Amino acid sequence: MVWRACERRGWEGGWVLSPPTITTRVVGVRVSQSSTLAAMASNAGVGDGINKTLFTPQQIDQIAKYLVMNQRRERENLILPRSFTPTVIKSREEKTVEAMFESCPFKAMLSLVAGFVLGGGIGLFAASVTPTIPTPDKPQPTAREVLRELKVSTLSYGKNFATIGFMFSGVECAIESYRGKTDWKNGTYAGGITGGILGLRAGVKAGVVGAFGFAVFSFAIDYYMRH
């Protein structure tokens, strides 16, 4: 806001305007705010040849709060950083899609699917390399029995990896959102919580061991990926 011919005569007295004129140009304030300021100036008696208080300290605080704290002011000039590639301002739809991709439910579901695929591949490989030695009591398995065994092993490994990925990714995203930081603590805490929950199915002792083991493993992986 630009005011001319303005003098300062003590905080208790507020801002005082000299008799000549008051500049009507207001920068960064909407029409309604400009009208309000004009009405306040007229009520203060500016222009009748007598120096009177234009704004009280409380009104000055309100103006300062509006100019500093208002986050919805329209920006006339946008300064974009110069880079090798052209900078494009994202639209509201693009920001919505990006926020959806970065949300915790999407990350958890993505880890669920990726864990199931990875676990299924490991289970299929483990079942295919398992030796089957025929005995007199157990003859050579047929092709249907071999396929059934592959299916059971693939689904078992897939479910386990999907559960671990879903829990770990969801807990880590929730911790990161709560802390507002991206560091090694998020993965370590998430590993401890995930390992503890999975280990509690076998008892309290197994839960403590699982939490400690998952936390150490998550910290080691995170340290290796960051360094």
N, C-alpha and C positions, 0 to 999 in steps of 0.2 A: 504494500500500500504506500502511495507517495503523497505526502502532505508538504505544502510549501508555506513559508513564512510562519514556521512553528517554533515556539519557544518552550523551554522547560523551566517551570517555576515551582520546584519542590514536588515530592511524591504525593504529599497529602492534597495538594491542590490539583493534581492531575495535569493533563496536557492542555496548554493554553495557546490559542491562536491570536496572532496579531491582527489588528483591525483590517488591513487591506482586503485580502480575499482568501478564500479557501479553494484549493485546487479540487476540481470535481473528478479528475481522472483517477480511477481505482483499478489497480492491477491485480489479477488473480482472484477477484471477488465477483460473484454472480450479480445479476441485476437486483435481486431482492436484497442482497447484502448492501449494495450501493444505496438503494432507497432507504434502508434502515439507518445507514450512517448519515445520510442527508437529513432525515427526520430528526436524528439525535442532535445534529449540528444546529438545525433551526430551533429546536427546543432549548438549546443551550444559550441562544441569544447572540449567535455570531453574526456580525455584520451591522450591529446597531451602534458601532463606535466605541464599545466598551469591551475590554478583555474579560472574558468569562471562561470558566472551565468547560472544555469540550467533552472530555472523557474522564470518568472517575477511574481509580485504580482497578475496580472490579470489571468495568467495561473494557479496559485495556487488556486485562487477563483473558477475557472472553475472546477478544479479537486475536490475541496471540495464540490461544488454543485453536481457534478456527484455522489460522494460517499454517500452524505447525502440525497439528494433530489430525486434521481432516485428510483421510486417505482416499476420498472419492473425488478429489479435484481433477478436472480434466487436464491432461498434460498436452500443451501445445507443441512442444519440441521434444522429440525423442532422439537421444544420442545412442547410436548403435556402434559397437566395436567393429573395427575394420579387421577383416580376416581374408584368407586366401579364397574362401568360398563365399558366395553371396549369403547374407544374413536374411532370413525370412521370419517374419513375426507369425507365431502360431495362432491359429484361430481358436475360438472357444471349443469347437468340436474336437480339434486335435488335442487340446489340453485335457478334455474329458476322457478321450481314449487313452492318452498317456497316463492319466491318473488311475484309470482302471487297470492298466497293465502293471502299475507299480503298487497296487493295493495288496494287502496281506491275503485275502481269499484267493486272488488270482495266482499269487506266488505259491500258495499252499497246494492248489489244485494242479499247477504245472509240475511241482515236485512230486505230487502223487502219481501223475501219469508217467513222468520220467523215471521214477523209482520202480514202478511196475514193469516198464519196458526193460530197464537195466537188470532188475532182479529176475525177470523171465529169461533173459539171455544167459545170465549166470547159472540159473537152475537147469536150463536146457543143456548147457555145456557140462555141468557137473553130472547130470544124469547120463549123458552120452559117453563120458569117459569112465564111468563106474564099471569095473569089471564084473562080468557075470560068469561065474565058474559053475558049470553043470555038475551035479552030484547024482548018485543013484536015487536019492530021495527027491531031488529037484531037477527035473530034466531041463533041457535047453528051452528057454522061454520062446513063445511064439512072437510073431510081429505085432499082433494086437496087444499082448502083454507089455512088450517093449514100448509101444506108443502110449499106452496107459501110464506107464511109469514115467515117461518123459512129460506127459501132461501134468501129472501130480507134482513132480519136482518143479516144473516151470511155474505153476500156479502158487505153490508154496513159497518159493523164493520171491516171486513177484509181489505177493501180498505183504511179505515181511519188509521188503525194500520200500514198497509204496507207503506202508504205515510209518516207517522211520523217516522217509523224506517229507511226508505230509506234516508230521508232528514237528520235526526239526525246523522246517522252513516257516511254518506258521508261528512257532514260538519265537524264532529269531526275528521275524518281521515285527511281531508285537513288541518285543523288547527294544528293538531299534526305534520303533515309532514312539515308545514311551520315553526312552532316554534322549532321543534326538541326536544320537551320535552313531557313527559307523566306525567301530574299532573291534579289537579282538575279544572284548568282553561279551559282545552280543552272541557270537558263536559259542563261546565257552559256557555261558549261562544256558543257552538253548540246548547244548549237548548234555549238560548236567541234568536239566529238567527232563529231556527226552529219555536219557538213559535211566533215570530214576523211575519214571512212570512205567517204562517197559520192564524194568527189573522187579518192580513191586509184585508182578504176577507170580514170582517165585519166592516172595518173602521180603522182609525188611532188609535183611543182610544183603540179599541179591540186589535190592534196589539201591542201596548205598554204593555197592561195588560198581553197579552199572552206571550210576550217576558220575562217579569219579572217573571211570574208564572212558565214558563218552566225552566228559569235559576235557580230559587230557588229550584225547584223540582230536577233538574239534580244535583245541588250541594249537596242536601241532600242525594240523592241516592249514589253519588260518595263518599261522606264522610262516609256513613254507610258501603259501600263495602270495603273501605280502612282501616277502623278502627274496 
